[in-house]
Amino acid sequence: MLQFLSLADDEDPVASLTERRWFAASAAISAQEEECEVLREVMSLAEQAWRRSRTHLAELEALRDAIGSEGGIDAAPAPEPGDEELPRGSRLDSAA
């Protein structure tokens, strides 16, 4: 006769289910830890890129100011990023 249950006669079904849940939770924890590590590395790389970009921006601003001083140009301060006006008729301008 075929036996449909894989549990041995002395195996507790509740304990077996608990054990399977524990292993599933453990696997999920490992996967989440790996994702957190990847995201931490991405954040670190992004911060490094941001710092390089800010340094380059400061160098360009200093160069612009030096060129302006030599040429007698009194340049207006550049707008902060995100403060630029949108051209009339742009998608974002018409949405407001």
PyMOL commands that set and color helices and strands:
alter all, ss='L'
color gray80, all
select helices_A, chain A and resi 13-71+91-95
alter helices_A, ss='H'
color red, helices_A
deselect
rebuild
show_as cartoon
